[in-house]
Every structure is written in structure tokens, then in C-alpha cells.
Amino acid sequence: MPRQKFEFRCTECDKYFDINLNTALEGNYRVHCPNCGHIHYRKVDKGRITDVRFTNEPERNNIFIIEDIVPMKSSCRDFKTEKPEDFSEHGFLSRLWHEKFSARV
């Protein structure tokens, strides 16, 4: 099963967390925030997460959920994961280093 790592930001508690999502299975997924329990509804189509959201309204009881994902509480954090471009010459970490230490060199 090909699983991909995705980073989520909870809109309720403003925390970040990672999930491993099986993008080979198309359909509806429910992702629970490990900090506050808020549910994020996502749909995967052709191996990608789409902008389509579904809800758990009673009249939509024919919705089939592929996976109900509940990450571990330890995966929760207050900041976004840095991307490889953050380490480039013009990236965040480079700018931070120059701000803090360039006067000392």
C-alpha cells in the first residue's frame, strides 16, 4: 500500500500534525486532530487530496468512509515543518542565522 505523509493544520486549535494517507484508495477520509479531536473531512481522487469536503449529515448516510485516521497525540506541534527550500541560501534558516550571528563573525 503506497502511503504518503501529509501535514495538516487544525483550524480549531491551530496545531500542526502529520498523517500517513493511503492515496491508492480513492474516496472519503476522516482525519481527527490529535490535540482537540476536531474532524477534518477529505476526499482523495486520482491519488491526490481534493478541495471537496463531505460532511456527516444524517441525510448523507450513504457516504462510504475509506479510513478514519486518528494520529497519536505526540504528532501534534505548534509550528509548521520546515521544507528543504528553507535551508537554501534565501530560506528561513539561512536568514535566521545571518540575523543572529552575522554581526559576530
Secondary structure as GFF3:
##gff-version 3
##sequence-region A 1 105
A	DSSP	beta_strand	3	9	.	.	.	ID=ss1
A	DSSP	beta_strand	16	22	.	.	.	ID=ss2
A	DSSP	beta_strand	27	32	.	.	.	ID=ss3
A	DSSP	beta_strand	39	45	.	.	.	ID=ss4
A	DSSP	beta_strand	48	49	.	.	.	ID=ss5
A	DSSP	three_ten_helix	58	60	.	.	.	ID=ss6
A	DSSP	beta_strand	65	69	.	.	.	ID=ss7
A	DSSP	three_ten_helix	73	75	.	.	.	ID=ss8
A	DSSP	three_ten_helix	84	87	.	.	.	ID=ss9
A	DSSP	alpha_helix	92	101	.	.	.	ID=ss10
###
